Amino acid sequence: MAAIRSKIEFARSELKLVQSYIDLAYGGEIAITMSDGSGPPPQVLAHLGNVLSNYEQVLFDQIASLEHELEMLDSPPDEDEN
């Protein structure tokens, strides 16, 4: 159970970080400079935001799954199952 709680806390921490990056990407607060001095490809920040949003959803799903697993381990077995 401790390992599951640890995974949940890590995922929540990662989720906060990803959400802050999403805010930066969609807020236009990120500047991109190409190594050759040219401008960034069109829609690069929108693509970055989409990738981060997908990862955000993976983290939400992972947290929900881990919380469900923890709940199942923490609840007593049904007497009807015997």
C-alpha positions in Angstrom: 0.0 0.0 0.0 2.9 2.4 0.7 4.3 1.8 -2.8 0.9 2.6 -4.3 0.6 5.8 -2.2 4.1 6.8 -3.3 3.2 6.3 -7.0 0.1 8.4 -6.5 2.1 11.2 -4.9 4.6 11.1 -7.7 1.9 11.2 -10.3 0.2 14.1 -8.6 3.5 16.0 -8.5 4.2 15.2 -12.1 0.6 16.3 -13.0 1.2 19.8 -11.4 4.4 20.2 -13.3 2.7 19.2 -16.6 -0.2 21.5 -15.9 2.2 24.4 -15.4 3.9 23.6 -18.7 0.5 23.5 -20.4 -0.3 26.9 -19.1 3.1 28.2 -20.4 2.6 26.6 -23.8 -0.9 27.9 -24.4 -0.3 31.2 -22.7 2.4 32.0 -25.2 5.0 32.5 -22.5 7.5 30.2 -24.2 10.0 31.5 -26.8 11.4 29.1 -29.3 14.7 29.8 -31.2 15.8 27.4 -33.8 19.5 26.5 -33.9 19.9 27.9 -37.4 18.3 31.2 -36.4 15.1 30.6 -38.4 11.6 30.9 -36.9 9.9 28.0 -35.3 7.7 25.7 -37.4 4.0 26.8 -37.5 1.9 25.6 -34.7 4.8 24.2 -32.7 3.4 25.5 -29.4 0.0 24.1 -30.2 1.5 20.8 -30.9 3.5 21.0 -27.6 0.4 21.8 -25.8 -1.4 18.9 -27.3 1.4 16.5 -26.3 1.4 17.8 -22.8 -2.4 17.6 -22.6 -2.3 14.0 -23.7 0.3 13.3 -20.9 -1.9 15.1 -18.5 -4.8 12.7 -19.3 -2.5 9.7 -18.9 -1.6 11.0 -15.4 -5.2 11.5 -14.5 -6.0 8.0 -15.6 -3.0 6.6 -13.7 -3.9 8.4 -10.5 -7.5 7.1 -10.8 -6.4 3.6 -11.4 -3.9 3.7 -8.5 -6.5 5.2 -6.2 -9.0 2.4 -7.2 -6.3 -0.2 -6.5 -5.6 1.3 -3.1 -9.3 1.4 -2.3 -9.6 -2.3 -3.2 -6.7 -3.3 -1.0 -8.0 -1.1 1.8 -11.6 -2.5 1.8 -12.5 -5.7 3.6 -13.6 -8.6 1.3 -17.3 -9.2 0.8 -18.7 -12.0 3.0 -20.8 -13.2 0.0 -17.6 -14.1 -1.8 -16.8 -17.0 0.7 
